[in-house]
Amino acid sequence: MIGSHADNVKAKNEQEKSQKIKEAYRSVAHQFRDKAFSRHIYYSNLAINGNPMDKRRATKQQRHKTCKELCEIFGSIAQNLPFMTENIPVRWYEIIEIFRGRKDNHMIKPILTKVEVKQLIDKHQLSKKGENLDEVLSYLHSLGQIVYCKQDTNLSDMIVCNIDWLIEVFCSLIRIKELESCHGDDKIEYEDIRKTGKISDRYIRKVWDKFNLNENEKKYVLSLMAHYDILCPLLETVRNDSNNRFYLIPCILDKQPKKSDLYKQNCVKSQNVYIEFDKDKLPYISYNIFYCLIVECLKNPEWNNDSVKLYQSCAVFRISTGINLIVDKLPSAIGLQLVYYPHNLQLYSNTEKLIMEAKEINPRRSIEIYLRRIIVNWMSYLEDIKMVVSVKCPFCRKLLDIENGLDCDQSFLQCDNIDCSQTWSSSYQLQYWLANIQVETIPNDGNEDDRYSLNRQQPEVKTDNKGGMLQEYKERLRSLYVYIIERCQWNVTPICNHLYSRGILSFHQKEIILSQSIDYNKMSKLLDILPQCGSQAFNTLCEILADINPSLVDVLKSPLPST
């Protein structure tokens, strides 16, 4: 953190001015002390004259001095980074100079193929026999000097050598402006882009004319924007018109929906559920997370169709015929609502069929997977963060974690707010979302809270007196670790579901396991967690495996070989 208006600090001398700046920093640090991000702030205790009209010599000298002090701070932070002790060939830094055009005063194209990069390095005699080009490029990418997506096979053959140029190309779409065109269609399309977030391939070509991109380079940059979850192809238009693809760019939207945009006549609305994270670790859902979530939803071909509606903090997806899903961004949660459009609203059986179909699709589960994937990709240190599904208490309107609020048979919810403590039927809010909640009377407009309240005693609190897993069983799981993984990885999801339904795994543990990228890793994570799950975990696992892989149960229960 650095102050930007030192010229506004009134003081008799430099010493007093410095003291006032330090007091301002202390005040800011005090205000931020309880914020989750406070540990990521470095307070420089510096301030710079930010007045562009002040060009006095003394001001220039002061700016130079402040910048020098700031560079020293950056240097001290960098020196403490663990990888700074690694030995890196100086030749690699000379490659950066080539990309910048500082060698031979020859300008280099902003995008190069790996073959062209290899030729360039060889020409300047900077290559070494046996040296891996991928290693060099990955290192320069980690420094932020180039863009090289080694892990993505669609992008790994090209390299962006000029980051500033790439940002300018990205911003030409993200901060899109109306084209200076006399053509009426261009003006109409620009207005549609601002309203819908949908932009055509033809319009992108016109915006990018000034960058002189060839066809392969244009495809690469669009794929790169998709890789970073900035845009997503609209699949329905790809199928209908291969010559003019459409893309969705959620972050350009600035419009909020009207009620008529979300709900049409003769619809049935579910109550909302909310997905939250551990507020100590992730207290705020940023727009970046929300836009990445929208792009993840659009990667689902069943949801990516002409019925998609995007708004600044809300999106509507048709997940099946007659079923819409509304995804809403709140400050600390993602809200979900289902909207049903039965053929005949008077026939309750029509609505019930749609509700049962939505339960089979399980959009809440899909959203949870997408959110977990985003967190793992962009904030890997939060890989194991707890995810909570909540509903609003119909009386005090506070969010209630359903895992804590449901009673033993899942028939009732009780508010955990001490000032409220009301109890009501769980079917009122959860009949649309959980498969084991019976479908009952459907509220018309969400204003019938009182008829669902129940004047009953606090439901019995479920207790869990798990002991520890026997050491013998822990040893069996450890010694057969790889053997079990290789034989059970393809059935890991049903195994987890059975363990969860029998109370061995918690909802949070199940989420962590199933969020892993491949089945092998999922099964590995399950075996890591299982020894923490109590005295019944091993026997319950054996009972489940008896139906899936009986021969494995025999191995698990046979005596271990003596050492």
Buried (B, 14 or more C-beta within 10 A) or exposed (E): EBBEEBBEBEEEEEEEBBEBBBEBBEEBEEEBEEEBEEEEEEEBBBBBBEEEEEEEEEBEEBBEEBEEBBEEBEEEEEEEEEEEEEEEEEBBEBBBEBBEEEBEEEEBEBBBBBEBBBEBBEEBEBBEEEEEEEEBBBBBBEEEBBBBBEEEEEBBEBBBBBBEBBEEBBEBBBEBEEBEEEEEEBEEBBEBBBBBBBBBBBBBEBBBEEBEBEEEBBEBBBBBBBBBBBBBBBBBBBEEEEEEBBBBBBBBBEBEBEEEEBBEEEBBBBBBBBBBBBEEBBBEBEEEBBBBBBBBBBBBEEBBBEEBBBBBBBBBBBBBEBBBBBBBBBEEBBBBBBBBBBEEBEEBEBBBBBBEBBBEBEBBEBBBBBBBBBBBEEEEEBEBBBBBBBBBBBBEEEBBBBEEBBBEEBBBBBBBBEEBEBBBBBBBBBBBBBEEBEBEEBBEEBEEBEEBBBEEEEBEEEEEEEEEBBEEBBEBBEEBBEEBBEBBBEBBEEBBBBBBEBBBBBBBBBBBBBBBEEBBBBBBBBBEBBBEBBEBBBBBBBEBBEEBBEEBBEBBEEEEEEE
